[in-house]
């Protein structure tokens, strides 16, 4: 139980530090603006969509696993 509390606190602290995630935003914006319509801009957009998809996929897997675990316990 203690390791779950420590993991939760670590994730909570990391989520409160947004400046770590904003380090490359200026560079991405400059690349996208300088090469609009090119393959670099399309690749950048695809990369952003891919990075957005992974957390939702992980949350979905956890939610489905939790649902089936709880359902199995009730039977």
Backbone as CSV, one residue per row, in Angstrom:
resi,resn,N_x,N_y,N_z,CA_x,CA_y,CA_z,C_x,C_y,C_z
1,UNK,0.828,-1.195,0.000,0.000,0.000,0.000,0.868,1.253,0.000
2,UNK,1.998,1.148,0.704,2.873,2.307,0.817,3.473,2.684,-0.542
3,UNK,3.802,1.672,-1.361,4.396,1.977,-2.659,3.396,2.666,-3.583
4,UNK,2.101,2.372,-3.436,1.082,3.047,-4.243,0.950,4.508,-3.834
5,UNK,1.039,4.774,-2.561,0.964,6.156,-2.080,2.166,6.948,-2.579
6,UNK,3.346,6.343,-2.536,4.550,7.020,-3.006,4.467,7.282,-4.505
7,UNK,3.978,6.309,-5.257,3.844,6.484,-6.703,2.830,7.581,-7.021
8,UNK,1.717,7.610,-6.295,0.711,8.643,-6.503,1.267,10.026,-6.189
9,UNK,1.994,10.147,-5.088,2.568,11.442,-4.726,3.605,11.891,-5.753
10,UNK,4.399,10.966,-6.274,5.393,11.318,-7.290,4.706,11.827,-8.556
11,UNK,3.644,11.157,-8.989,2.915,11.607,-10.172,2.233,12.948,-9.938
12,UNK,1.711,13.147,-8.735,1.061,14.420,-8.419,2.067,15.566,-8.446
13,UNK,3.247,15.340,-7.900,4.282,16.376,-7.901,4.743,16.678,-9.318
14,UNK,4.936,15.641,-10.125,5.367,15.860,-11.511,4.310,16.578,-12.331
15,UNK,3.042,16.338,-12.041,1.991,17.021,-12.791,1.875,18.491,-12.406
16,UNK,2.438,18.853,-11.278,2.400,20.251,-10.852,3.583,21.053,-11.375
17,UNK,4.431,20.435,-12.189,5.591,21.119,-12.747,5.462,21.228,-14.268
18,UNK,4.566,22.083,-14.765,4.325,22.135,-16.211,5.482,22.715,-17.011
19,UNK,6.375,23.458,-16.355,7.464,24.061,-17.122,8.407,23.010,-17.690
20,UNK,8.424,21.803,-17.129,9.240,20.742,-17.694,8.712,20.311,-19.056
21,UNK,7.417,20.340,-19.245,6.827,19.935,-20.504,6.801,21.037,-21.554
22,UNK,7.031,22.264,-21.168,6.964,23.388,-22.106,8.330,23.761,-22.677
23,UNK,9.327,22.929,-22.462,10.685,23.274,-22.866,10.840,23.411,-24.376
24,UNK,10.161,22.606,-25.162,10.378,22.599,-26.596,9.248,23.257,-27.387
25,UNK,8.282,23.842,-26.735,7.136,24.393,-27.453,7.522,25.479,-28.447
26,UNK,8.455,26.344,-28.109,8.854,27.414,-29.013,9.495,26.843,-30.267
27,UNK,10.294,25.808,-30.123,10.949,25.205,-31.280,9.931,24.510,-32.181
28,UNK,8.980,23.800,-31.591,7.957,23.123,-32.395,7.128,24.138,-33.174
29,UNK,6.792,25.226,-32.528,5.995,26.258,-33.189,6.770,26.874,-34.349
30,UNK,8.055,27.124,-34.147,8.870,27.719,-35.204,8.985,26.775,-36.399
31,UNK,9.150,25.486,-36.144,9.260,24.513,-37.233,7.939,24.427,-37.986
32,UNK,6.836,24.386,-37.276,5.531,24.268,-37.923,5.196,25.525,-38.738
33,UNK,5.577,26.704,-38.258,5.290,27.938,-38.972,6.177,28.107,-40.199
34,UNK,7.424,27.672,-40.108,8.348,27.880,-41.219,8.098,26.912,-42.369
35,UNK,7.504,25.766,-42.063,7.318,24.764,-43.119,5.853,24.334,-43.186
36,UNK,4.967,25.283,-43.304,3.547,24.939,-43.337,3.220,24.197,-44.628
37,UNK,2.511,23.091,-44.492,2.117,22.304,-45.645,3.146,21.283,-46.079
38,UNK,4.323,21.300,-45.498,5.349,20.346,-45.901,5.243,19.064,-45.080
39,UNK,6.102,18.132,-45.378,6.071,16.855,-44.659,6.518,17.013,-43.214
40,UNK,7.372,18.016,-42.933,7.814,18.227,-41.557,6.643,18.656,-40.674
41,UNK,5.808,19.536,-41.181,4.652,19.987,-40.401,3.653,18.854,-40.201
42,UNK,3.449,18.047,-41.241,2.540,16.909,-41.116,3.088,15.885,-40.129
43,UNK,4.393,15.670,-40.174,5.025,14.744,-39.232,4.925,15.241,-37.804
44,UNK,5.081,16.536,-37.618,4.954,17.124,-36.291,3.532,16.954,-35.760
45,UNK,2.541,17.197,-36.602,1.149,17.020,-36.184,0.840,15.562,-35.861
46,UNK,1.354,14.642,-36.669,1.147,13.219,-36.379,1.817,12.810,-35.072
47,UNK,2.988,13.361,-34.817,3.685,13.068,-33.564,2.911,13.573,-32.355
48,UNK,2.330,14.749,-32.478,1.523,15.300,-31.381,0.299,14.425,-31.132
49,UNK,-0.356,13.996,-32.194,-1.519,13.124,-32.032,-1.133,11.787,-31.410
50,UNK,-0.003,11.248,-31.808,0.467,9.989,-31.239,0.744,10.138,-29.744
51,UNK,1.402,11.231,-29.371,1.707,11.452,-27.956,0.440,11.698,-27.133
52,UNK,-0.593,12.272,-27.747,-1.855,12.478,-27.038,-2.618,11.165,-26.868
53,UNK,-2.449,10.244,-27.807,-3.195,8.999,-27.810,-2.736,8.039,-26.709
54,UNK,-1.458,8.016,-26.405,-0.895,7.040,-25.465,-1.501,7.151,-24.060
55,UNK,-1.627,8.339,-23.443,-2.237,8.385,-22.106,-3.684,7.908,-22.090
56,UNK,-4.440,8.239,-23.140,-5.824,7.775,-23.190,-5.891,6.264,-23.347
57,UNK,-4.993,5.704,-24.117,-4.936,4.250,-24.262,-4.602,3.587,-22.928
58,UNK,-3.645,4.153,-22.214,-3.264,3.585,-20.913,-4.422,3.675,-19.920
59,UNK,-5.118,4.808,-19.892,-6.258,4.935,-18.984,-7.365,3.965,-19.356
60,UNK,-7.574,3.743,-20.643,-8.588,2.791,-21.084,-8.246,1.374,-20.672
61,UNK,-6.986,0.987,-20.802,-6.568,-0.360,-20.405,-6.754,-0.543,-18.906
62,UNK,-6.383,0.456,-18.126,-6.555,0.367,-16.671,-8.040,0.297,-16.310
63,UNK,-8.867,1.091,-16.959,-10.299,1.099,-16.661,-10.943,-0.238,-17.007
64,UNK,-10.615,-0.798,-18.170,-11.189,-2.090,-18.555,-10.691,-3.195,-17.631
65,UNK,-9.414,-3.173,-17.290,-8.872,-4.179,-16.375,-9.544,-4.094,-15.014
66,UNK,-9.726,-2.869,-14.532,-10.369,-2.685,-13.235,-11.813,-3.162,-13.278
67,UNK,-12.506,-2.881,-14.370,-13.899,-3.312,-14.515,-14.006,-4.834,-14.452
68,UNK,-13.163,-5.521,-15.212,-13.238,-6.976,-15.219,-12.777,-7.581,-13.896
69,UNK,-11.817,-6.929,-13.228,-11.370,-7.405,-11.919,-12.500,-7.285,-10.903
70,UNK,-13.183,-6.158,-10.894,-14.300,-5.975,-9.961,-15.464,-6.890,-10.313
71,UNK,-15.712,-7.093,-11.582,-16.802,-7.956,-12.020,-16.528,-9.402,-11.629
72,UNK,-15.289,-9.826,-11.742,-14.905,-11.189,-11.376,-15.073,-11.394,-9.869
73,UNK,-14.820,-10.377,-9.078,-14.944,-10.488,-7.625,-16.387,-10.587,-7.165
74,UNK,-17.345,-10.118,-7.967,-18.749,-10.158,-7.565,-19.395,-11.467,-7.893
75,UNK,-18.852,-12.236,-8.790,-19.480,-13.489,-9.227,-19.240,-14.578,-8.221
